[in-house]
Amino acid sequence: MFLFMDGVYNLLTTQKGEKFHVTPVSERLRGLMVKGAKITCCGLCMELRGVEQSLIPEGITPTGVSEINDEILEADAVLSFTGGT
């Protein structure tokens, strides 16, 4: 999984879900990693949005957009979730 643009906000371990009875996305991502999912994100997107490495789950590696190509070539399947019309 590669988190890009505003998707990096999903990594924040500072999210609180108790009030709405939901599990924060960062906790769900940790659960996926325990099951073997590889999660990376755009380091530049993090920097532009003020998302610091200390605020994301351990084991998630910020990379560059150029690494997406390598990830796609190695992937068993590719799903893309993008906004827009």
N, C-alpha and C positions, 0 to 999 in steps of 0.2 A: 504494500500500500504506500502510495506517495501522496503526501498532503501538500497542497500548493495554494498560493494566494491566501484568501481568508480561511482556508481549510486548516492552517496552522493554529488557529484559535482553538480548535478541537483538542489540541494537545495539552492545554493548560490544566495543570493539576490543582490550580486555585479555584476551579469551577465548583459550585455547590449545587447539589440537586435535592437536598433533603426537603426543602420547602415545597417543591413540586412533586415529590415522591418519584424522582428519576435518578438513575445512576449517571454521574458525569461521564462524558464521552472519553475522557482520558483513562478512566477506570475500565471502560469497555475495551479500549485499545490495549491496555495491559493484559486483559483477559485473552485477547486474540494473540498477543505475543507469547503468552504461556502455552497456547495451543500450536505455536510454530509459525505464526504470521511474521513476516518481515515488514517493519514499518519504518519508512524514511520520510523526510520532509525537506522542503526548500529552505535552506539556510538564509538566503537573501530575503525571502518572504517573512521569515521569523524576525530578522533584523529590522526590516521596514516597519513591522507592526509592534515592535518592542517585546516580542516573545523571547525571553532569555532561556538558555539551555537549562538553567537551574529550575525553571518552571514547567518542564516537560518530563514525562516518565523516563526513568533510566532505561537505556537500551534502544532508544529511538535516536537515529543518527541523522542530523541535518546534512544535506548534500546540495549539489547544484542541479539545476534543471538539465544540464547535459547528461547527467547520470540516468535520467529517465529512459533514454534509448537502451542502455545496457540492461536495465531492469525489465523492460518490455521484451527484449530478446531472450532473457532467461525465464520469463514467466510462463506458467502453464496456461493462463488465461488473462485477458486484460479487460477490465471494465472501467469505463470513464463516466464519472458523474460531474457534469458541468452545468452551470446556470445559463440562462439566456433563452431566447426563442428561436 
